[in-house]
Amino acid sequence: MNIPQTSFPRIVIIGGGFAGISLAKKLAKQEVQVVLLDKHNYHTFQPLLYQVSTGGLEPDSIAYPIRKIVKNFPNFFFFFFIVEGIDTEKKKIISVIGELKFDYLVLATGSE
């Protein structure tokens, strides 16, 4: 992964739902490096799912690209990423594409 080294603490957020996106927005003005990981590259606005199922809205009207939501956040990185393991002692996340070190880890994976 192409994430520059920084003197700021690295906060890794696993999950791009309401909690993960809300935290990322709150951290945008802090002196931290934020890395958001999600198994999807979009955020679904779930309160409107019923309107999609009843034909009131098109599916693409309630799904937003995560990169578009966070594109202006400083020191912010998003990766389409499936976590395979977490080593809390070494403070790293493991996946098929490599390892990612963190200073702080937030699990915001929702109800699934």
Buried (B, 14 or more C-beta within 10 A) or exposed (E): EEEEEEEBEBBBBBBBBBBBBEBBEEBBEEEBBBBBBBEEBBBBBEEBEEEBEEEEBEEEEBBBEBBEBBEEBEBBBBBBBEBEEBEEEEBBBBBEEEEBEBEEBBEBBEEE
